[in-house]
Amino acid sequence: MEAIRHTQKKYASRAMVAGICVALILILAGYRTLGKGVMLGAVFSVINFVLIGATLPFNAGRSRKQATAVSFGSIIFRYAILAFPLVIAARGKSFDFAATAVGIFMVQIVILSEHAWKMIPLIVHKRS
């Protein structure tokens, strides 16, 4: 459980910092709705990521049928949470819908970029 919390803290904090930086750059560049959309999506991305880790222990010790039901319920609940910022962005004019959608993937973007960054030395070393 401690490893899950460490991973969550690492990626959630990096995603929030990335979201804040991107939003700040966009707002300072005059794209206020884009910046607000990215930030809104990033916040809900982090919430979703934390909920994934929080629901992992619920399946331990359950039958396959129960674990499947709990997992399915968790997925539906998390999708509903991720739909919330999209609905806000679609209904209002103060958030950009596309930027909000990009922000929803902020945790995934951070994870993939970290792994890509770690691969660069391996690729360079192979070419040498």
ABEGO torsion letter per residue (X at the ends): XAAAAAAAAAAAAAAAAAAAAAAAAAAAAGBAAAAAAAAAAAAAAAAAAAAAAAAAAAABGBBAAAAAAAAAAAAAAAAAAAAAAAAAAAABAABBAAAAAAAAAAAAAAAAAAAAAAAAAAAAAAAX
